[in-house]
């Protein structure tokens, strides 16, 4: 059985918990129904993380609540194992998204939520909301560097779905 490394499961859907670093970023990634459907398919197939540079393995595709996501990310000579569990997933005509939480071995503790919305103007808006704190000795030790890297990855995630 997978055990999440934090207690505030689902908190990315509302008020973010105290005691964590908070991230909220959004970007328009396309326009119209076709762009929305394309982006939703990519999102639920793990392509956001792959296009951002991670090696991604998922226990099932498209992902859903309960899917285990195992990422590996290379940073110079180091390879980081990033295990997560999907705690929420949904796809409707105007919205699509998922949130995953950290499992033992993840460099951080917390949750990250990826959401797409087809807004009334027709814009496809991609939003990422997260809360995290160091989960391993090396992320505690490298605090500012770890935060900069996390912000860099969030920007890469947001760019991954831009209609080219």
N, C-alpha and C positions, 0 to 999 in steps of 0.2 A: 504494500500500500504506500502511496506517495503522501508525504507529509510536508505541507507548506511551511516555510521558515518565518512566517509572520502571521499575526492574528487578525488583521483588519481586512479580511477577504471581501472583495467587492467594493472597497472604498473608492476606487477610481470612478465609480458611477456617481459619486456625490461629493461631500466635503472630504478633503484629503486629511488624513490623520496627522496630528502633531508628532514631532520627534523624527520626521523624515525630511529629506530633500524633495521638493515638489517640482514637477515639470508639467507645463501646459503649452503645447505648440500646435498650430494649425496652418494648413496651406490649401489653396485651391489647386486641384490636380487634374481637372478636366471640366467638361461642360456637356450636359445632356445625358439621356438614358444610356446610350451606347458606352460612353466613358464610365458612367457609374457601374454598369454591369461588368465591364472589363476590369476595373479597379477592384470590385468586390471579389471576382474570381481569383485575381492575383493575391489579394489580401488573405483569403482563406486557404490558399495553397502554400503559404509561407514565403511567397516571392518578395515581400517587403524586406525580410531579414536576409534572404539570399542576395538580393540586389544591393543591399547595404554592405555585403562582404562576408556574411556568416555562412558556414557550412551548416545546413539545417536538415534534421531528420525529425519526422513527425510520425506518431503512432497511427495516424489516419489522415487522409486527405479527401475532401476538405476538412479542416479542423472543426471541432465542436467542443462543447464542454466535456472535460475529461481527457482530451487529447494531451499526450505528453509530447513536449517539444524539446529536443536536445540540439543545442547549437554549439558550434566550436568556432572560435574567433582567434585568428592569428594576429599577434601584435609583435612585430620583429621576430625574435627567436622564441617567443612564448606563445603557447596555445592555451586558450582559456575554455574550459568546459562550462556551458551555461544551460543547466537543466531547468525547465519550467513546466507548469501544468496549467492548461486552459481552464479558467474558473467561470467564464461567461462567454457565450458566442450567440450571435443572432444575425439573421438576414431577412429583411423585409423589402418591399418595393422601393423605399426611400432611405433605408439605413442598413448598414452592415458593419459588423465589428466583432472583436473578441478582446478578452483580457486574459493575461496569464500572470501567474504568481511564481515566485522563486521556490525552488526545491533545494535540499541539501547539496552543497557543492557549488552553487551559484555564487559569483563574486559579490552580489548584493542581496539584500532582503527587501522584498516589497512586491509591487504589482505594476504592470504596464497595460494600458488600454489603447487599442487602435480602433478608431471609428471613422466610417465614411458616411456622409449624408448627401443626398441629392436635395439641395435646398430649392425653394420656390422659384428662384431666379434661373434655375437650371445648373448652377455651379455645383461641382462635386467637391465637397470639402472634406479633407482628411485631417483628423484631430488625434493627437497623442497626449495622453494624460498618464502621469506616473508618480509614484512615491517610492523612495528607496533610501536605504542607508547601508553602510558597509556591512558585508556579510562574511568577509574573510580577512585574515591578517594583512594581506597585501593591499586590499582596498581601503582598510583603515589607515595603513601606513602611507599610502599614496593618495590621500583624500582629494586635494585640489586637482591632481592629474586625473584621477578617476572621474571626477565631476566633469572636467573638460572633455574627456573621452566619451562619457555618457551623452553630453550635449552634442558632440560631433556625430555620434551614432543616431541620435534622434533626428538631426537634420538630414542624414543619409536616408533614414526610414521615410521621412516626408517626401524626399526627392524621388524615391523608388516608384511611386505611382503616378508621377506627372505624365500626362499624355504627351508622347513625343511625336 
